[in-house]
Amino acid sequence: MRFTDINLFGVYVAPISIMMIEAWLIAIVLRRVADRWGLLRYVWHPALFVFAVYIIVLSSLILTIAE
């Protein structure tokens, strides 16, 4: 599949930027769930862990849309 630019109110936006925002929103939800259950206490560096989760979510979004 070829990613084409998205026309957003007259401004052409790269599809990766839309996917980055979606992944950020999903990562926020996952971070809040992990914080509520106390899972972030068990990781060595919580900020690095949350960043890694964001990268995993973003790459998963890209791979599922590209199929």
PDB file of N, CA, C and O in Angstrom:
ATOM      1  N   MET A   1       0.830  -1.175   0.000  1.00  0.00           N
ATOM      2  CA  MET A   1       0.000   0.000   0.000  1.00  0.00           C
ATOM      3  C   MET A   1       0.880   1.246   0.000  1.00  0.00           C
ATOM      4  O   MET A   1       1.921   1.292   0.655  1.00  0.00           O
ATOM      5  N   ARG A   2       0.451   2.223  -0.727  1.00  0.00           N
ATOM      6  CA  ARG A   2       1.189   3.486  -0.783  1.00  0.00           C
ATOM      7  C   ARG A   2       0.477   4.507   0.092  1.00  0.00           C
ATOM      8  O   ARG A   2      -0.728   4.722  -0.044  1.00  0.00           O
ATOM      9  N   PHE A   3       1.219   5.125   0.977  1.00  0.00           N
ATOM     10  CA  PHE A   3       0.648   6.148   1.838  1.00  0.00           C
ATOM     11  C   PHE A   3       0.592   7.468   1.067  1.00  0.00           C
ATOM     12  O   PHE A   3       1.610   7.951   0.572  1.00  0.00           O
ATOM     13  N   THR A   4      -0.591   8.036   0.972  1.00  0.00           N
ATOM     14  CA  THR A   4      -0.744   9.311   0.279  1.00  0.00           C
ATOM     15  C   THR A   4      -1.059  10.399   1.294  1.00  0.00           C
ATOM     16  O   THR A   4      -1.532  10.126   2.397  1.00  0.00           O
ATOM     17  N   ASP A   5      -0.789  11.632   0.900  1.00  0.00           N
ATOM     18  CA  ASP A   5      -1.043  12.753   1.797  1.00  0.00           C
ATOM     19  C   ASP A   5      -2.535  12.910   2.052  1.00  0.00           C
ATOM     20  O   ASP A   5      -3.360  12.608   1.189  1.00  0.00           O
ATOM     21  N   ILE A   6      -2.867  13.381   3.235  1.00  0.00           N
ATOM     22  CA  ILE A   6      -4.254  13.559   3.648  1.00  0.00           C
ATOM     23  C   ILE A   6      -4.563  15.049   3.635  1.00  0.00           C
ATOM     24  O   ILE A   6      -3.818  15.851   4.198  1.00  0.00           O
ATOM     25  N   ASN A   7      -5.665  15.412   2.989  1.00  0.00           N
ATOM     26  CA  ASN A   7      -6.078  16.808   2.939  1.00  0.00           C
ATOM     27  C   ASN A   7      -6.868  17.111   4.210  1.00  0.00           C
ATOM     28  O   ASN A   7      -7.982  16.616   4.385  1.00  0.00           O
ATOM     29  N   LEU A   8      -6.297  17.915   5.086  1.00  0.00           N
ATOM     30  CA  LEU A   8      -6.912  18.250   6.361  1.00  0.00           C
ATOM     31  C   LEU A   8      -7.199  19.749   6.370  1.00  0.00           C
ATOM     32  O   LEU A   8      -6.326  20.556   6.687  1.00  0.00           O
ATOM     33  N   PHE A   9      -8.425  20.108   6.021  1.00  0.00           N
ATOM     34  CA  PHE A   9      -8.868  21.510   5.950  1.00  0.00           C
ATOM     35  C   PHE A   9      -7.978  22.337   5.021  1.00  0.00           C
ATOM     36  O   PHE A   9      -7.630  23.475   5.336  1.00  0.00           O
ATOM     37  N   GLY A  10      -7.619  21.766   3.892  1.00  0.00           N
ATOM     38  CA  GLY A  10      -6.831  22.475   2.907  1.00  0.00           C
ATOM     39  C   GLY A  10      -5.331  22.364   3.089  1.00  0.00           C
ATOM     40  O   GLY A  10      -4.572  22.905   2.285  1.00  0.00           O
ATOM     41  N   VAL A  11      -4.897  21.685   4.112  1.00  0.00           N
ATOM     42  CA  VAL A  11      -3.468  21.496   4.359  1.00  0.00           C
ATOM     43  C   VAL A  11      -3.148  20.017   4.180  1.00  0.00           C
ATOM     44  O   VAL A  11      -3.771  19.158   4.804  1.00  0.00           O
ATOM     45  N   TYR A  12      -2.188  19.731   3.334  1.00  0.00           N
ATOM     46  CA  TYR A  12      -1.796  18.350   3.120  1.00  0.00           C
ATOM     47  C   TYR A  12      -0.871  17.894   4.243  1.00  0.00           C
ATOM     48  O   TYR A  12       0.153  18.516   4.526  1.00  0.00           O
ATOM     49  N   VAL A  13      -1.259  16.798   4.867  1.00  0.00           N
ATOM     50  CA  VAL A  13      -0.539  16.287   6.029  1.00  0.00           C
ATOM     51  C   VAL A  13      -0.053  14.879   5.700  1.00  0.00           C
ATOM     52  O   VAL A  13      -0.763  14.089   5.079  1.00  0.00           O
ATOM     53  N   ALA A  14       1.159  14.587   6.125  1.00  0.00           N
ATOM     54  CA  ALA A  14       1.702  13.242   5.936  1.00  0.00           C
ATOM     55  C   ALA A  14       0.926  12.261   6.813  1.00  0.00           C
ATOM     56  O   ALA A  14       0.589  12.591   7.950  1.00  0.00           O
ATOM     57  N   PRO A  15       0.642  11.077   6.311  1.00  0.00           N
ATOM     58  CA  PRO A  15      -0.136  10.112   7.104  1.00  0.00           C
ATOM     59  C   PRO A  15       0.578   9.664   8.382  1.00  0.00           C
ATOM     60  O   PRO A  15      -0.076   9.247   9.338  1.00  0.00           O
ATOM     61  N   ILE A  16       1.898   9.744   8.410  1.00  0.00           N
ATOM     62  CA  ILE A  16       2.625   9.332   9.609  1.00  0.00           C
ATOM     63  C   ILE A  16       2.303  10.261  10.777  1.00  0.00           C
ATOM     64  O   ILE A  16       2.288   9.820  11.927  1.00  0.00           O
ATOM     65  N   SER A  17       2.048  11.530  10.501  1.00  0.00           N
ATOM     66  CA  SER A  17       1.731  12.461  11.592  1.00  0.00           C
ATOM     67  C   SER A  17       0.382  12.127  12.219  1.00  0.00           C
ATOM     68  O   SER A  17       0.221  12.247  13.434  1.00  0.00           O
ATOM     69  N   ILE A  18      -0.573  11.717  11.423  1.00  0.00           N
ATOM     70  CA  ILE A  18      -1.880  11.304  11.959  1.00  0.00           C
ATOM     71  C   ILE A  18      -1.714  10.026  12.783  1.00  0.00           C
ATOM     72  O   ILE A  18      -2.310   9.890  13.852  1.00  0.00           O
ATOM     73  N   MET A  19      -0.907   9.095  12.285  1.00  0.00           N
ATOM     74  CA  MET A  19      -0.674   7.854  13.023  1.00  0.00           C
ATOM     75  C   MET A  19       0.088   8.111  14.319  1.00  0.00           C
ATOM     76  O   MET A  19      -0.134   7.417  15.311  1.00  0.00           O
ATOM     77  N   MET A  20       0.976   9.093  14.326  1.00  0.00           N
ATOM     78  CA  MET A  20       1.708   9.427  15.549  1.00  0.00           C
ATOM     79  C   MET A  20       0.764   9.979  16.617  1.00  0.00           C
ATOM     80  O   MET A  20       0.919   9.678  17.800  1.00  0.00           O
ATOM     81  N   ILE A  21      -0.205  10.780  16.203  1.00  0.00           N
ATOM     82  CA  ILE A  21      -1.178  11.308  17.160  1.00  0.00           C
ATOM     83  C   ILE A  21      -2.053  10.190  17.698  1.00  0.00           C
ATOM     84  O   ILE A  21      -2.329  10.144  18.897  1.00  0.00           O
ATOM     85  N   GLU A  22      -2.496   9.284  16.826  1.00  0.00           N
ATOM     86  CA  GLU A  22      -3.300   8.142  17.271  1.00  0.00           C
ATOM     87  C   GLU A  22      -2.520   7.271  18.256  1.00  0.00           C
ATOM     88  O   GLU A  22      -3.060   6.847  19.277  1.00  0.00           O
ATOM     89  N   ALA A  23      -1.261   7.008  17.951  1.00  0.00           N
ATOM     90  CA  ALA A  23      -0.437   6.184  18.845  1.00  0.00           C
ATOM     91  C   ALA A  23      -0.214   6.882  20.176  1.00  0.00           C
ATOM     92  O   ALA A  23      -0.165   6.231  21.220  1.00  0.00           O
ATOM     93  N   TRP A  24      -0.079   8.205  20.147  1.00  0.00           N
ATOM     94  CA  TRP A  24       0.095   8.965  21.387  1.00  0.00           C
ATOM     95  C   TRP A  24      -1.141   8.852  22.261  1.00  0.00           C
ATOM     96  O   TRP A  24      -1.029   8.676  23.474  1.00  0.00           O
ATOM     97  N   LEU A  25      -2.325   8.950  21.654  1.00  0.00           N
ATOM     98  CA  LEU A  25      -3.563   8.832  22.428  1.00  0.00           C
ATOM     99  C   LEU A  25      -3.726   7.430  23.020  1.00  0.00           C
ATOM    100  O   LEU A  25      -4.162   7.279  24.161  1.00  0.00           O
ATOM    101  N   ILE A  26      -3.371   6.407  22.236  1.00  0.00           N
ATOM    102  CA  ILE A  26      -3.443   5.037  22.739  1.00  0.00           C
ATOM    103  C   ILE A  26      -2.436   4.829  23.869  1.00  0.00           C
ATOM    104  O   ILE A  26      -2.737   4.165  24.860  1.00  0.00           O
ATOM    105  N   ALA A  27      -1.240   5.399  23.716  1.00  0.00           N
ATOM    106  CA  ALA A  27      -0.211   5.270  24.760  1.00  0.00           C
ATOM    107  C   ALA A  27      -0.639   5.974  26.048  1.00  0.00           C
ATOM    108  O   ALA A  27      -0.323   5.506  27.142  1.00  0.00           O
ATOM    109  N   ILE A  28      -1.354   7.090  25.926  1.00  0.00           N
ATOM    110  CA  ILE A  28      -1.862   7.778  27.122  1.00  0.00           C
ATOM    111  C   ILE A  28      -2.844   6.889  27.865  1.00  0.00           C
ATOM    112  O   ILE A  28      -2.796   6.785  29.090  1.00  0.00           O
ATOM    113  N   VAL A  29      -3.735   6.248  27.119  1.00  0.00           N
ATOM    114  CA  VAL A  29      -4.709   5.348  27.747  1.00  0.00           C
ATOM    115  C   VAL A  29      -4.001   4.177  28.415  1.00  0.00           C
ATOM    116  O   VAL A  29      -4.336   3.810  29.541  1.00  0.00           O
ATOM    117  N   LEU A  30      -3.027   3.590  27.731  1.00  0.00           N
ATOM    118  CA  LEU A  30      -2.296   2.466  28.307  1.00  0.00           C
ATOM    119  C   LEU A  30      -1.490   2.878  29.530  1.00  0.00           C
ATOM    120  O   LEU A  30      -1.374   2.110  30.485  1.00  0.00           O
ATOM    121  N   ARG A  31      -0.928   4.094  29.506  1.00  0.00           N
ATOM    122  CA  ARG A  31      -0.173   4.583  30.663  1.00  0.00           C
ATOM    123  C   ARG A  31      -1.081   4.786  31.865  1.00  0.00           C
ATOM    124  O   ARG A  31      -0.705   4.462  32.991  1.00  0.00           O
ATOM    125  N   ARG A  32      -2.273   5.319  31.631  1.00  0.00           N
ATOM    126  CA  ARG A  32      -3.208   5.523  32.743  1.00  0.00           C
ATOM    127  C   ARG A  32      -3.688   4.197  33.325  1.00  0.00           C
ATOM    128  O   ARG A  32      -3.852   4.074  34.539  1.00  0.00           O
ATOM    129  N   VAL A  33      -3.912   3.213  32.471  1.00  0.00           N
ATOM    130  CA  VAL A  33      -4.309   1.891  32.955  1.00  0.00           C
ATOM    131  C   VAL A  33      -3.178   1.272  33.769  1.00  0.00           C
ATOM    132  O   VAL A  33      -3.418   0.713  34.840  1.00  0.00           O
ATOM    133  N   ALA A  34      -1.948   1.367  33.270  1.00  0.00           N
ATOM    134  CA  ALA A  34      -0.804   0.806  33.992  1.00  0.00           C
ATOM    135  C   ALA A  34      -0.561   1.544  35.303  1.00  0.00           C
ATOM    136  O   ALA A  34      -0.156   0.935  36.293  1.00  0.00           O
ATOM    137  N   ASP A  35      -0.804   2.843  35.315  1.00  0.00           N
ATOM    138  CA  ASP A  35      -0.620   3.614  36.543  1.00  0.00           C
ATOM    139  C   ASP A  35      -1.707   3.285  37.567  1.00  0.00           C
ATOM    140  O   ASP A  35      -1.442   3.225  38.767  1.00  0.00           O
ATOM    141  N   ARG A  36      -2.915   3.076  37.087  1.00  0.00           N
ATOM    142  CA  ARG A  36      -4.013   2.743  38.005  1.00  0.00           C
ATOM    143  C   ARG A  36      -3.798   1.379  38.655  1.00  0.00           C
ATOM    144  O   ARG A  36      -4.106   1.192  39.832  1.00  0.00           O
ATOM    145  N   TRP A  37      -3.271   0.432  37.891  1.00  0.00           N
ATOM    146  CA  TRP A  37      -3.025  -0.905  38.431  1.00  0.00           C
ATOM    147  C   TRP A  37      -1.680  -1.004  39.138  1.00  0.00           C
ATOM    148  O   TRP A  37      -1.367  -2.044  39.716  1.00  0.00           O
ATOM    149  N   GLY A  38      -0.885   0.053  39.103  1.00  0.00           N
ATOM    150  CA  GLY A  38       0.400   0.052  39.782  1.00  0.00           C
ATOM    151  C   GLY A  38       1.495  -0.706  39.052  1.00  0.00           C
ATOM    152  O   GLY A  38       2.465  -1.137  39.675  1.00  0.00           O
ATOM    153  N   LEU A  39       1.360  -0.875  37.754  1.00  0.00           N
ATOM    154  CA  LEU A  39       2.356  -1.636  37.001  1.00  0.00           C
ATOM    155  C   LEU A  39       3.634  -0.845  36.748  1.00  0.00           C
ATOM    156  O   LEU A  39       4.689  -1.437  36.523  1.00  0.00           O
ATOM    157  N   LEU A  40       3.555   0.475  36.782  1.00  0.00           N
ATOM    158  CA  LEU A  40       4.747   1.280  36.518  1.00  0.00           C
ATOM    159  C   LEU A  40       5.733   1.259  37.678  1.00  0.00           C
ATOM    160  O   LEU A  40       6.872   1.702  37.527  1.00  0.00           O
ATOM    161  N   ARG A  41       5.315   0.755  38.825  1.00  0.00           N
ATOM    162  CA  ARG A  41       6.237   0.629  39.958  1.00  0.00           C
ATOM    163  C   ARG A  41       7.280  -0.446  39.722  1.00  0.00           C
ATOM    164  O   ARG A  41       8.354  -0.408  40.322  1.00  0.00           O
ATOM    165  N   TYR A  42       6.982  -1.401  38.859  1.00  0.00           N
ATOM    166  CA  TYR A  42       7.848  -2.561  38.660  1.00  0.00           C
ATOM    167  C   TYR A  42       8.849  -2.397  37.516  1.00  0.00           C
ATOM    168  O   TYR A  42       9.644  -3.302  37.264  1.00  0.00           O
ATOM    169  N   VAL A  43       8.823  -1.265  36.826  1.00  0.00           N
ATOM    170  CA  VAL A  43       9.781  -1.055  35.744  1.00  0.00           C
ATOM    171  C   VAL A  43      10.921  -0.179  36.252  1.00  0.00           C
ATOM    172  O   VAL A  43      10.737   0.613  37.176  1.00  0.00           O
ATOM    173  N   TRP A  44      12.085  -0.322  35.652  1.00  0.00           N
ATOM    174  CA  TRP A  44      13.266   0.385  36.104  1.00  0.00           C
ATOM    175  C   TRP A  44      13.159   1.886  35.838  1.00  0.00           C
ATOM    176  O   TRP A  44      13.463   2.698  36.712  1.00  0.00           O
ATOM    177  N   HIS A  45      12.725   2.251  34.629  1.00  0.00           N
ATOM    178  CA  HIS A  45      12.660   3.654  34.229  1.00  0.00           C
ATOM    179  C   HIS A  45      11.294   3.878  33.576  1.00  0.00           C
ATOM    180  O   HIS A  45      11.130   3.582  32.393  1.00  0.00           O
ATOM    181  N   PRO A  46      10.318   4.389  34.316  1.00  0.00           N
ATOM    182  CA  PRO A  46       8.952   4.502  33.785  1.00  0.00           C
ATOM    183  C   PRO A  46       8.843   5.339  32.505  1.00  0.00           C
ATOM    184  O   PRO A  46       8.083   4.980  31.606  1.00  0.00           O
ATOM    185  N   ALA A  47       9.579   6.437  32.408  1.00  0.00           N
ATOM    186  CA  ALA A  47       9.484   7.275  31.210  1.00  0.00           C
ATOM    187  C   ALA A  47      10.008   6.536  29.979  1.00  0.00           C
ATOM    188  O   ALA A  47       9.435   6.642  28.895  1.00  0.00           O
ATOM    189  N   LEU A  48      11.089   5.796  30.151  1.00  0.00           N
ATOM    190  CA  LEU A  48      11.641   5.017  29.052  1.00  0.00           C
ATOM    191  C   LEU A  48      10.683   3.892  28.660  1.00  0.00           C
ATOM    192  O   LEU A  48      10.541   3.572  27.479  1.00  0.00           O
ATOM    193  N   PHE A  49      10.038   3.303  29.641  1.00  0.00           N
ATOM    194  CA  PHE A  49       9.068   2.245  29.372  1.00  0.00           C
ATOM    195  C   PHE A  49       7.863   2.785  28.598  1.00  0.00           C
ATOM    196  O   PHE A  49       7.395   2.151  27.652  1.00  0.00           O
ATOM    197  N   VAL A  50       7.368   3.945  28.998  1.00  0.00           N
ATOM    198  CA  VAL A  50       6.223   4.547  28.304  1.00  0.00           C
ATOM    199  C   VAL A  50       6.606   4.920  26.877  1.00  0.00           C
ATOM    200  O   VAL A  50       5.798   4.757  25.962  1.00  0.00           O
ATOM    201  N   PHE A  51       7.822   5.416  26.672  1.00  0.00           N
ATOM    202  CA  PHE A  51       8.294   5.719  25.324  1.00  0.00           C
ATOM    203  C   PHE A  51       8.381   4.455  24.469  1.00  0.00           C
ATOM    204  O   PHE A  51       8.023   4.470  23.291  1.00  0.00           O
ATOM    205  N   ALA A  52       8.854   3.373  25.061  1.00  0.00           N
ATOM    206  CA  ALA A  52       8.937   2.108  24.330  1.00  0.00           C
ATOM    207  C   ALA A  52       7.547   1.599  23.957  1.00  0.00           C
ATOM    208  O   ALA A  52       7.352   1.058  22.869  1.00  0.00           O
ATOM    209  N   VAL A  53       6.588   1.771  24.854  1.00  0.00           N
ATOM    210  CA  VAL A  53       5.208   1.377  24.545  1.00  0.00           C
ATOM    211  C   VAL A  53       4.666   2.220  23.404  1.00  0.00           C
ATOM    212  O   VAL A  53       3.973   1.700  22.530  1.00  0.00           O
ATOM    213  N   TYR A  54       4.971   3.513  23.398  1.00  0.00           N
ATOM    214  CA  TYR A  54       4.544   4.398  22.311  1.00  0.00           C
ATOM    215  C   TYR A  54       5.129   3.930  20.975  1.00  0.00           C
ATOM    216  O   TYR A  54       4.418   3.888  19.971  1.00  0.00           O
ATOM    217  N   ILE A  55       6.405   3.583  20.957  1.00  0.00           N
ATOM    218  CA  ILE A  55       7.047   3.122  19.724  1.00  0.00           C
ATOM    219  C   ILE A  55       6.423   1.808  19.261  1.00  0.00           C
ATOM    220  O   ILE A  55       6.225   1.610  18.062  1.00  0.00           O
ATOM    221  N   ILE A  56       6.113   0.920  20.183  1.00  0.00           N
ATOM    222  CA  ILE A  56       5.486  -0.355  19.829  1.00  0.00           C
ATOM    223  C   ILE A  56       4.097  -0.120  19.249  1.00  0.00           C
ATOM    224  O   ILE A  56       3.727  -0.742  18.253  1.00  0.00           O
ATOM    225  N   VAL A  57       3.328   0.770  19.863  1.00  0.00           N
ATOM    226  CA  VAL A  57       1.985   1.065  19.365  1.00  0.00           C
ATOM    227  C   VAL A  57       2.061   1.720  17.990  1.00  0.00           C
ATOM    228  O   VAL A  57       1.290   1.370  17.096  1.00  0.00           O
ATOM    229  N   LEU A  58       2.981   2.666  17.811  1.00  0.00           N
ATOM    230  CA  LEU A  58       3.122   3.339  16.518  1.00  0.00           C
ATOM    231  C   LEU A  58       3.532   2.358  15.423  1.00  0.00           C
ATOM    232  O   LEU A  58       2.971   2.383  14.327  1.00  0.00           O
ATOM    233  N   SER A  59       4.488   1.512  15.706  1.00  0.00           N
ATOM    234  CA  SER A  59       4.911   0.550  14.675  1.00  0.00           C
ATOM    235  C   SER A  59       3.805  -0.459  14.388  1.00  0.00           C
ATOM    236  O   SER A  59       3.666  -0.908  13.250  1.00  0.00           O
ATOM    237  N   SER A  60       3.024  -0.821  15.385  1.00  0.00           N
ATOM    238  CA  SER A  60       1.902  -1.731  15.148  1.00  0.00           C
ATOM    239  C   SER A  60       0.839  -1.076  14.275  1.00  0.00           C
ATOM    240  O   SER A  60       0.277  -1.716  13.387  1.00  0.00           O
ATOM    241  N   LEU A  61       0.566   0.197  14.529  1.00  0.00           N
ATOM    242  CA  LEU A  61      -0.391   0.916  13.682  1.00  0.00           C
ATOM    243  C   LEU A  61       0.096   0.979  12.233  1.00  0.00           C
ATOM    244  O   LEU A  61      -0.677   0.744  11.304  1.00  0.00           O
ATOM    245  N   ILE A  62       1.352   1.291  12.049  1.00  0.00           N
ATOM    246  CA  ILE A  62       1.884   1.398  10.695  1.00  0.00           C
ATOM    247  C   ILE A  62       1.831   0.053   9.990  1.00  0.00           C
ATOM    248  O   ILE A  62       1.466  -0.017   8.817  1.00  0.00           O
ATOM    249  N   LEU A  63       2.193  -1.019  10.694  1.00  0.00           N
ATOM    250  CA  LEU A  63       2.174  -2.344  10.056  1.00  0.00           C
ATOM    251  C   LEU A  63       0.766  -2.806   9.728  1.00  0.00           C
ATOM    252  O   LEU A  63       0.552  -3.430   8.689  1.00  0.00           O
ATOM    253  N   THR A  64      -0.200  -2.513  10.592  1.00  0.00           N
ATOM    254  CA  THR A  64      -1.568  -2.950  10.299  1.00  0.00           C
ATOM    255  C   THR A  64      -2.202  -2.133   9.180  1.00  0.00           C
ATOM    256  O   THR A  64      -2.986  -2.671   8.399  1.00  0.00           O
ATOM    257  N   ILE A  65      -1.883  -0.860   9.087  1.00  0.00           N
ATOM    258  CA  ILE A  65      -2.446  -0.041   8.010  1.00  0.00           C
ATOM    259  C   ILE A  65      -1.768  -0.357   6.676  1.00  0.00           C
ATOM    260  O   ILE A  65      -2.406  -0.270   5.626  1.00  0.00           O
ATOM    261  N   ALA A  66      -0.499  -0.718   6.704  1.00  0.00           N
ATOM    262  CA  ALA A  66       0.246  -0.991   5.474  1.00  0.00           C
ATOM    263  C   ALA A  66      -0.137  -2.312   4.811  1.00  0.00           C
ATOM    264  O   ALA A  66       0.184  -2.531   3.643  1.00  0.00           O
ATOM    265  N   GLU A  67      -0.803  -3.171   5.525  1.00  0.00           N
ATOM    266  CA  GLU A  67      -1.154  -4.479   4.922  1.00  0.00           C
ATOM    267  C   GLU A  67      -2.209  -4.393   3.894  1.00  0.00           C
ATOM    268  O   GLU A  67      -2.592  -5.410   3.315  1.00  0.00           O
TER     269      GLU A  67
END
